Amino acid sequence: MLKTLMDAMPIGCYVLRPDHTVLYWNPAAEKLLGFSAEEMQDKRCVDMPLGCSFTNSTHIKGAHCPAIVVYATGKAKTLEMFMRRKDGRKADKFCRWGGDEFVGLLHLRHPEDIEGAAKRFLKIAHNCEVTEDGKTVSCRASIGITVVRDDDTIKSIVSRADHYMYLAKKRKEDQIVTDFDQ
């Protein structure tokens, strides 16, 4: 059931052994990063050109890999990080922020495009539903999305997007709050 759920997730998921060998690489990870499951499985992720880095662009060395830290300590670890696409081109970037929150950096042409992007994310969430043994698991989303302003800092951008997300959560399921709703 877990594999069925992870295969259906619209979010890139992978499972590593303590030696960084990839046991599982889901279809969303294939699409997001451009590496097929066949290219990744049974290979050490640190030997692949993923370029794992912290959000400040510092390369994540093997010992600091969140999966390896979890194996070593037995304690859950959440951190902000990025991976490079196989084709190396600049692309939208997403990472787990903590708990059920994710943060993304989108390359959009016009500020007004944020609402369309958020609607696409809601559509992805709606299309994520798995039924196993008569039980259905589905995804829902509350989205706060903002445009970078000239005077922004990383802290101000994240704070504004986080504020919008909490406003969306208060409304009801599947809501979007953007700069244009304020």
C-alpha positions as CSV (number, residue, x, y, z in Angstrom):
1,M,0.0,0.0,0.0
2,L,2.9,2.4,0.8
3,K,4.5,1.9,-2.6
4,T,1.1,2.5,-4.3
5,L,0.6,5.7,-2.3
6,M,4.2,6.9,-3.0
7,D,3.8,6.1,-6.7
8,A,0.7,8.3,-6.8
9,M,2.2,11.2,-4.9
10,P,2.6,14.4,-6.9
11,I,5.6,15.2,-4.8
12,G,9.0,13.7,-5.5
13,C,9.8,10.9,-3.0
14,Y,12.8,8.6,-2.6
15,V,14.1,6.1,-0.1
16,L,17.8,5.7,0.8
17,R,19.8,3.0,2.6
18,P,22.4,4.3,5.1
19,D,25.1,4.1,2.5
20,H,23.1,6.5,0.2
21,T,22.0,3.8,-2.1
22,V,18.6,4.6,-3.6
23,L,16.0,1.9,-2.9
24,Y,13.0,3.7,-4.4
25,W,12.5,6.7,-6.7
26,N,8.9,7.7,-7.4
27,P,7.4,8.9,-10.8
28,A,7.1,12.5,-9.4
29,A,10.8,12.5,-8.6
30,E,11.5,11.3,-12.2
31,K,9.4,14.2,-13.6
32,L,10.8,16.8,-11.1
33,L,14.5,16.0,-11.4
34,G,14.7,14.3,-14.8
35,F,16.4,11.1,-13.5
36,S,14.5,7.9,-14.2
37,A,14.0,5.3,-11.4
38,E,16.2,3.0,-13.4
39,E,19.0,5.5,-13.4
40,M,18.7,6.1,-9.6
41,Q,17.8,2.8,-8.0
42,D,20.7,0.7,-6.7
43,K,23.0,3.7,-7.1
44,R,24.4,6.0,-4.4
45,C,22.7,9.3,-4.7
46,V,26.0,11.1,-3.7
47,D,27.6,9.6,-6.8
48,M,24.8,11.2,-9.0
49,P,24.9,14.8,-10.2
50,L,22.0,15.9,-7.9
51,G,24.0,18.7,-6.4
52,C,22.1,18.6,-3.1
53,S,22.5,22.0,-1.4
54,F,21.1,24.1,1.4
55,T,19.0,27.1,0.4
56,N,22.0,29.3,0.8
57,S,23.7,27.3,-2.0
58,T,26.1,25.5,0.3
59,H,26.7,21.9,-0.9
60,I,25.3,19.2,1.4
61,K,28.1,16.8,2.2
62,G,27.2,13.1,2.8
63,A,27.4,13.2,6.6
64,H,24.9,16.1,6.6
65,C,22.4,14.4,4.3
66,P,19.1,14.5,6.2
67,A,18.4,10.8,5.5
68,I,21.8,9.8,6.8
69,V,21.4,11.9,9.9
70,V,18.1,10.2,10.6
71,Y,19.7,6.8,10.2
72,A,22.5,7.7,12.5
73,T,20.5,9.4,15.3
74,G,17.0,7.8,15.0
75,K,15.5,11.3,15.1
76,A,13.5,13.0,12.4
77,K,15.3,15.8,10.6
78,T,13.8,18.5,8.5
79,L,15.8,21.0,6.5
80,E,15.5,23.2,3.5
81,M,17.4,22.0,0.5
82,F,17.5,21.9,-3.3
83,M,18.5,19.3,-5.9
84,R,19.7,19.9,-9.5
85,R,17.8,18.6,-12.5
86,K,19.5,16.0,-14.8
87,D,19.5,18.5,-17.7
88,G,21.0,21.1,-15.4
89,R,18.6,23.9,-16.5
90,K,17.2,26.4,-14.1
91,A,13.8,25.2,-13.0
92,D,11.2,25.7,-10.3
93,K,12.6,24.4,-7.0
94,F,10.6,22.9,-4.2
95,C,11.5,21.5,-0.8
96,R,9.8,20.3,2.4
97,W,9.7,23.2,4.9
98,G,8.5,21.1,7.8
99,G,5.5,19.0,8.8
100,D,3.0,19.3,6.0
101,E,4.5,22.5,4.5
102,F,6.5,22.9,1.3
103,V,8.1,25.9,-0.2
104,G,8.8,26.6,-3.8
105,L,10.7,29.1,-5.9
106,L,8.9,29.6,-9.2
107,H,10.3,31.3,-12.3
108,L,7.2,33.1,-13.7
109,R,7.1,35.7,-16.5
110,H,4.5,38.1,-14.8
111,P,3.5,38.6,-11.2
112,E,-0.1,37.9,-12.1
113,D,0.9,34.3,-13.0
114,I,1.1,33.3,-9.4
115,E,-2.6,32.6,-9.2
116,G,-2.5,30.3,-12.2
117,A,0.5,28.5,-10.7
118,A,-1.4,28.0,-7.4
119,K,-4.4,26.7,-9.3
120,R,-2.2,24.1,-11.0
121,F,-1.0,23.0,-7.6
122,L,-4.5,22.6,-6.4
123,K,-5.3,20.5,-9.5
124,I,-2.3,18.3,-8.7
125,A,-3.6,17.8,-5.1
126,H,-7.1,17.0,-6.4
127,N,-5.6,14.3,-8.7
128,C,-3.8,12.6,-5.9
129,E,-6.0,10.0,-4.5
130,V,-5.3,6.3,-3.7
131,T,-7.7,3.6,-2.7
132,E,-6.4,0.5,-1.0
133,D,-8.5,-2.1,0.8
134,G,-11.5,0.2,0.6
135,K,-9.8,3.1,2.2
136,T,-9.2,6.3,0.3
137,V,-6.3,8.7,0.9
138,S,-6.5,12.0,-0.7
139,C,-4.5,15.3,-0.8
140,R,-5.7,18.7,0.0
141,A,-3.9,22.0,-0.2
142,S,-3.9,25.5,1.3
143,I,-1.6,27.7,-0.7
144,G,-0.1,31.1,0.2
145,I,1.9,32.5,-2.7
146,T,3.7,35.8,-3.2
147,V,5.9,37.7,-5.7
148,V,9.4,38.8,-4.7
149,R,9.6,42.6,-4.2
150,D,12.6,44.8,-4.7
151,D,13.1,45.4,-1.0
152,D,12.5,41.8,0.1
153,T,14.8,39.6,2.1
154,I,14.5,35.8,2.3
155,K,12.9,36.3,5.7
156,S,10.3,38.8,4.4
157,I,9.3,36.6,1.4
158,V,8.9,33.5,3.5
159,S,7.0,35.4,6.2
160,R,4.6,36.8,3.7
161,A,4.0,33.5,1.9
162,D,3.6,31.7,5.3
163,H,1.1,34.4,6.4
164,Y,-0.9,33.9,3.2
165,M,-0.9,30.1,3.7
166,Y,-2.3,30.4,7.2
167,L,-5.0,32.7,5.9
168,A,-5.8,30.0,3.3
169,K,-5.9,27.3,6.0
170,K,-8.4,29.3,8.0
171,R,-10.9,29.7,5.2
172,K,-11.4,26.0,4.3
173,E,-9.9,23.2,2.2
174,D,-8.3,23.9,-1.1
175,Q,-7.9,27.7,-0.8
176,I,-5.4,30.1,-2.4
177,V,-4.3,33.5,-0.9
178,T,-1.9,35.7,-3.0
179,D,-0.6,39.2,-3.0
180,F,-3.7,40.1,-5.2
181,D,-6.1,39.1,-2.4
182,Q,-4.7,41.6,0.1
